[in-house]
Amino acid sequence: MLAGASGFAQKQPKPNINKALSLMKEGKLGEAKDMIDAATTYEKTMNDGKTWYYRGLIYATLDTIQNETFKALDPNPLKVAMESFAKADQLGKSGSEYFLQAENSIVPVTKTQQLEMLANYYLDKGIKKFQDDQPDNDASLAYLDKTKLVFENGLKTYSNDTLTYYVGGLVAQQAEKYDLAIENVNKYLQKGGKSKDAYLILYQIYNGPKEDKNKALEVLREAKAKLPNNPDFPKLEIGLLIDLNKIDEAKSSLEQAVKAEPNNKILHFYLGYVNSKMDNPEAARKNYQEALRIDPSYFDAQFYLANTYLIDVDKTSKELSATGNKPADSKKRSELVQQRVKQSETAIPYLERAEKMKAPDKDMEIEVLQKLSLLYYYTADDKNTARVEKRLKDLGVTDN
């Protein structure tokens, strides 16, 4: 009799997949997990698609529940859930759909709908972690990874796939995980995403931390082609062309842009900069003056306009340095000195106007004053030299 009792105690109970589902609904997740796991190895239930479907539901619940005791029942319950759903599909009938009856309703909830809700749950969590007053980028990315795991492996279509990739790109950029950001944004664009910000994320990464301006230029040109009515990309392209010293291309793009926006002071300024680089100071001056006509307080335009006149002063100074000290050189030196005086007198008013404007920063203010100090020295203007040197001293410049 004792032997029989022992044998009865050791006999494995038959797992009941419906009971496992009921236990899950009752919140008894530990018991539900044990029973459904047993069903996956029990000969009468192991090849039943519903066994694996219910297992997917139970493990997905383990991953989303807040109870830490239940969450500790498996190190990666979502991975198990998705593997179980895949097994259920493998065993199920072609064209059929697993479902559960909704509570207090005659409407069934299909596996597809359940997986959509699961993906949306993680997506919502990921967005909230990113938008919190104290954002947690790593936690956000972890939730977004779960969203992708669900819809990439369990759904044929997902209405929020582009949103997931877009948010993933944005969060990864903020977290300085640039390769991941690029991967997410590229998937967003491949899926048909059209937000200008996606291209801007790629541009900022390639033009910044990745230090690949040619790739940044490629991104901007793709953005221009896909979003031809956006006014920002042509301007960014011009800046990159200038940085890459592709001056001819920059000039052509600028001339087109100026025609489209004749009252855009920045475009006139950039065109002036390009003409300066192409050694065409007269054209550059006209461009800077046009920018100043649009905005008389435009410091950069005034400063660069003054610099077009300083070029002549610098050339003359170099000629002076190259002359010898022989008596035969005396006449030439005297002529060059007078020439530099006249050139300095021409340049001074432009720099003085820049001095009266609000410089963008202290360094630029100092640069204007130092250049003025030199021109005043060339013209023997001791009063203004003293005035400027006092201002430089007040700004902390002790050796001018």
WOHU-V168832 format. One record per pair of residues at least 24 apart in sequence whose C-alpha atoms are under 10 Angstrom apart, sorted by the first residue. I is the first residue (numbers start at 1). J is the second residue. D is the distance in Angstrom with one decimal. If there is no record, write none. Layout:
# WOHU-V168832
i j d
I J D
I J D
This chain:
# WOHU-V168832
i j d
12 38 9.4
12 42 9.7
13 38 9.3
13 42 9.9
14 38 8.5
14 39 8.0
14 42 7.7
14 43 9.9
14 44 9.1
14 45 9.5
15 39 5.3
15 40 9.1
15 41 9.5
15 42 7.3
15 44 9.3
15 45 8.1
16 42 9.9
16 45 8.4
16 51 9.2
17 45 7.9
17 48 9.8
17 50 7.9
17 51 6.1
17 52 9.4
17 53 9.9
17 54 7.3
17 55 8.7
18 50 9.3
18 51 8.8
18 54 8.5
20 51 9.4
20 54 7.9
20 55 8.6
20 58 8.5
21 51 9.7
21 54 6.5
21 55 8.6
21 57 8.5
21 58 7.5
23 58 9.5
24 54 9.5
24 57 8.8
24 58 6.5
24 59 9.8
24 61 8.2
24 62 9.5
25 58 9.2
25 61 9.8
27 61 9.7
27 65 9.9
27 70 9.9
28 70 9.2
29 58 7.3
29 59 8.9
29 61 8.3
29 62 7.3
29 65 9.8
29 69 9.9
29 70 6.8
29 71 9.7
29 73 9.2
30 58 9.6
30 62 9.1
30 69 9.1
30 70 6.7
30 71 9.8
30 73 7.4
32 58 7.2
32 59 9.5
33 58 6.6
33 59 7.5
33 62 8.9
33 70 9.8
33 73 8.6
33 74 9.7
34 73 10.0
40 84 9.8
47 87 9.4
47 88 8.9
47 90 9.9
47 91 6.9
47 92 9.5
48 87 9.7
48 88 7.8
48 91 6.8
48 92 7.9
49 84 9.2
49 85 8.8
49 86 9.7
49 87 7.2
49 88 4.3
49 89 6.9
49 90 7.6
49 91 5.0
49 92 5.2
49 93 8.7
49 98 8.7
50 84 9.9
50 85 9.4
50 87 9.7
50 88 6.5
50 89 9.3
50 91 8.7
50 92 8.0
50 98 7.5
50 99 9.4
51 84 8.7
51 85 9.7
51 87 9.5
51 88 7.5
51 91 9.9
52 81 8.7
52 82 9.9
52 83 8.7
52 84 5.0
52 85 6.2
52 86 8.3
52 87 6.3
52 88 4.9
52 89 8.7
52 90 9.8
52 91 8.8
52 92 9.8
53 81 8.6
53 82 9.6
53 83 9.8
53 84 6.4
53 85 5.4
53 86 8.5
53 87 7.9
53 88 5.3
53 89 8.2
53 91 9.9
53 92 9.5
53 98 7.4
53 99 9.0
53 111 8.2
54 81 9.2
54 84 8.4
54 85 8.5
54 88 8.9
54 98 9.5
54 99 9.8
54 100 9.7
55 80 8.5
55 81 6.7
55 82 9.6
55 83 9.6
55 84 6.2
55 85 7.9
55 88 9.2
56 80 7.1
56 81 3.9
56 82 6.4
56 83 7.6
56 84 5.0
56 85 5.4
56 86 8.9
56 87 9.3
56 88 8.6
56 111 9.8
57 81 6.8
57 82 9.3
57 84 8.8
57 85 8.3
57 111 9.1
57 114 8.7
57 115 9.4
58 84 10.0
59 84 8.8
60 84 10.0
60 115 9.4
60 118 8.0
61 118 9.4
64 118 8.7
64 121 8.6
64 122 8.7
78 146 7.8
78 149 8.6
78 150 8.5
79 146 9.1
79 149 8.2
79 150 9.1
81 150 9.4
82 115 9.5
82 149 8.0
82 150 7.0
82 151 9.9
82 153 7.3
82 154 7.0
83 153 9.0
83 154 9.3
85 111 8.7
85 115 9.6
85 153 9.4
85 154 7.4
86 153 8.1
86 154 7.2
89 154 9.6
111 154 9.2
111 155 9.4
112 151 9.7
112 154 7.9
112 155 6.6
112 156 8.8
112 157 9.4
112 158 9.6
113 155 9.4
115 147 9.7
115 150 6.8
115 151 7.4
115 154 7.0
115 155 7.3
115 158 9.5
116 147 9.3
116 150 8.1
116 151 7.4
116 154 9.0
116 155 7.7
116 157 9.3
116 158 7.0
116 159 8.7
116 160 9.1
117 150 10.0
118 146 9.2
118 147 7.7
118 150 7.5
118 151 9.1
119 143 9.4
119 144 8.8
119 145 9.9
119 146 7.4
119 147 4.6
119 148 7.5
119 149 8.4
119 150 5.8
119 151 6.5
119 152 9.9
119 154 9.7
119 155 9.6
119 158 8.7
119 160 8.8
119 161 9.5
119 164 9.6
120 144 9.7
120 147 7.1
120 150 9.6
120 151 9.6
120 158 9.6
120 159 9.7
120 160 7.8
120 161 9.9
120 164 9.4
121 146 9.6
121 147 8.0
122 146 6.4
122 147 5.3
122 148 9.1
122 150 9.3
122 164 9.8
123 147 5.7
123 148 8.8
123 160 8.6
123 161 9.7
123 163 8.8
123 164 6.7
123 167 9.1
123 168 9.8
124 164 9.7
126 164 9.0
126 167 8.5
126 168 8.8
126 171 9.3
127 164 9.0
127 167 7.3
127 168 9.1
127 171 9.0
129 171 9.9
130 167 8.9
130 168 9.9
130 170 9.5
130 171 6.9
130 174 9.5
131 171 9.9
135 171 9.7
136 171 9.4
136 175 9.1
137 168 9.7
137 170 9.8
137 171 6.1
137 172 7.4
137 173 9.6
137 174 7.4
137 175 6.0
137 176 9.8
138 171 8.5
138 172 8.5
138 175 7.4
140 167 9.3
140 168 8.3
140 171 7.4
140 172 9.3
141 167 9.0
141 168 6.5
141 169 9.4
141 171 7.0
141 172 7.3
141 175 9.2
141 180 9.9
142 168 9.8
143 168 9.8
144 168 6.6
144 171 9.7
161 187 9.3
161 188 7.8
161 191 7.9
161 193 9.7
162 187 7.8
162 188 5.0
162 189 7.9
162 190 9.0
162 191 6.3
162 192 7.6
162 193 6.2
162 194 9.6
163 188 7.6
163 193 8.4
164 188 8.1
165 189 8.9
165 191 9.2
165 193 9.3
165 198 9.9
166 193 8.2
166 195 8.8
166 197 9.1
166 198 7.0
166 201 9.9
167 198 9.7
169 198 7.9
169 201 7.8
169 202 9.1
170 197 9.0
170 198 8.2
170 201 7.3
170 202 10.0
173 201 7.5
173 202 9.2
173 204 9.3
173 205 7.8
176 205 9.3
176 209 8.9
178 202 9.1
178 205 6.8
178 206 9.2
178 209 8.1
178 210 8.1
179 205 9.2
179 210 9.3
181 205 8.7
182 206 9.3
194 223 9.2
194 226 7.9
194 227 8.0
195 223 9.7
195 227 9.0
196 223 7.5
196 224 9.7
196 226 9.4
196 227 7.6
196 230 8.1
196 232 9.3
196 233 9.0
198 223 9.3
199 223 6.3
199 224 9.7
199 233 9.2
200 232 9.8
200 233 8.8
200 236 9.8
203 233 9.9
203 236 9.2
207 240 8.6
213 240 7.0
213 241 9.1
213 243 8.3
213 244 7.4
214 240 8.4
214 241 9.2
214 244 7.9
216 240 8.0
217 241 7.8
217 244 9.4
231 257 9.2
231 260 9.8
231 261 9.7
235 266 9.1
235 267 7.8
235 270 9.5
238 267 9.1
238 270 8.2
238 271 9.5
238 274 9.9
239 270 8.1
242 270 8.8
242 273 8.9
242 274 7.4
242 277 9.3
245 274 9.5
245 277 9.1
246 274 9.7
247 271 10.0
247 273 9.8
247 274 6.3
247 275 8.7
247 277 7.6
247 278 7.5
248 274 8.4
248 275 9.7
248 278 8.6
250 274 7.3
251 275 7.8
251 278 9.5
262 290 9.5
262 291 9.8
262 294 9.6
263 290 8.9
263 291 8.2
263 293 9.4
263 294 6.5
263 295 9.5
264 290 9.6
264 291 7.7
264 294 7.7
264 295 9.5
265 289 9.8
265 290 7.5
265 291 4.4
265 292 7.4
265 293 8.5
265 294 6.1
265 295 7.0
265 298 8.4
265 301 8.7
266 291 7.0
266 294 9.8
266 295 9.9
266 298 9.4
266 300 9.5
266 301 8.8
267 291 8.1
268 292 9.2
268 294 9.5
268 301 8.9
269 298 9.6
269 300 8.0
269 301 6.0
269 302 9.7
269 304 8.7
269 305 9.5
270 301 9.2
272 301 8.5
272 304 8.5
272 305 8.5
272 308 9.9
273 301 9.2
273 304 7.8
273 305 9.4
273 308 9.8
276 304 9.2
276 305 9.7
276 307 9.6
276 308 7.4
279 308 9.7
280 308 9.4
281 305 9.0
281 307 9.6
281 308 5.9
281 309 8.3
281 311 9.0
282 308 8.4
282 309 9.9
284 308 7.7
285 309 9.2
296 357 9.4
297 353 9.5
297 354 8.9
297 356 9.4
297 357 6.5
297 358 8.0
298 354 9.0
298 357 8.0
298 358 8.9
298 359 9.4
299 353 8.9
299 354 6.1
299 355 8.9
299 356 9.3
299 357 6.2
299 358 6.8
299 359 6.3
299 360 7.8
299 364 9.9
300 354 8.4
300 357 9.8
300 359 8.3
300 360 8.6
300 364 9.7
301 354 9.0
302 350 6.8
302 351 7.6
302 352 9.6
302 353 7.3
302 354 5.7
302 355 9.5
302 357 8.9
303 350 7.5
303 351 6.6
303 352 9.5
303 353 8.5
303 354 5.7
303 355 8.8
303 357 9.7
303 359 9.4
303 364 9.3
303 367 9.9
303 368 7.8
304 350 9.3
304 351 9.3
304 354 9.4
305 347 9.2
305 350 7.2
305 351 8.6
305 354 9.5
306 346 9.3
306 347 6.0
306 348 7.8
306 349 8.3
306 350 5.0
306 351 5.6
306 352 9.1
306 353 9.1
306 354 8.2
306 368 9.7
307 347 8.0
307 350 8.6
307 351 8.3
307 371 9.5
308 347 8.5
308 350 9.9
309 343 7.3
309 344 8.1
309 345 9.9
309 346 7.3
309 347 5.3
309 348 8.9
309 350 8.6
309 351 9.7
310 340 10.0
310 343 7.8
310 344 7.5
310 346 9.1
310 347 6.3
310 348 9.0
310 350 9.9
310 351 9.6
310 371 8.9
310 375 9.1
311 343 9.5
311 347 9.6
312 339 9.6
312 340 8.1
312 343 6.8
312 344 8.8
312 347 9.3
313 339 8.5
313 340 5.7
313 341 8.5
313 342 9.0
313 343 5.8
313 344 6.4
313 345 9.9
313 346 9.7
313 347 8.5
313 375 8.8
313 378 9.7
314 340 8.6
314 343 9.6
314 344 9.8
315 340 9.1
316 340 6.1
316 341 9.9
316 343 8.9
337 378 8.3
337 379 9.6
338 378 9.4
338 379 9.2
340 375 9.1
340 378 7.3
340 379 8.4
341 375 8.2
341 376 9.3
341 377 9.5
341 378 6.0
341 379 5.4
341 380 8.9
342 378 9.5
342 379 8.3
343 375 9.2
343 378 9.7
343 379 9.6
344 372 9.2
344 374 9.1
344 375 5.5
344 376 7.9
344 377 9.5
344 378 7.1
344 379 6.9
345 375 7.7
345 376 8.6
345 378 9.0
345 379 7.1
346 375 10.0
347 372 9.1
347 375 8.1
348 372 6.8
348 373 9.8
348 375 6.8
348 376 8.0
348 379 9.8
351 375 9.7
362 395 8.0
363 395 9.6
365 391 9.9
365 392 9.1
365 395 9.1
366 391 8.8
366 392 6.6
366 393 10.0
366 395 7.6
366 396 9.5
366 397 8.1
366 400 10.0
367 392 9.6
369 400 9.7
370 397 9.7
370 400 6.9
373 400 8.4
374 400 9.2
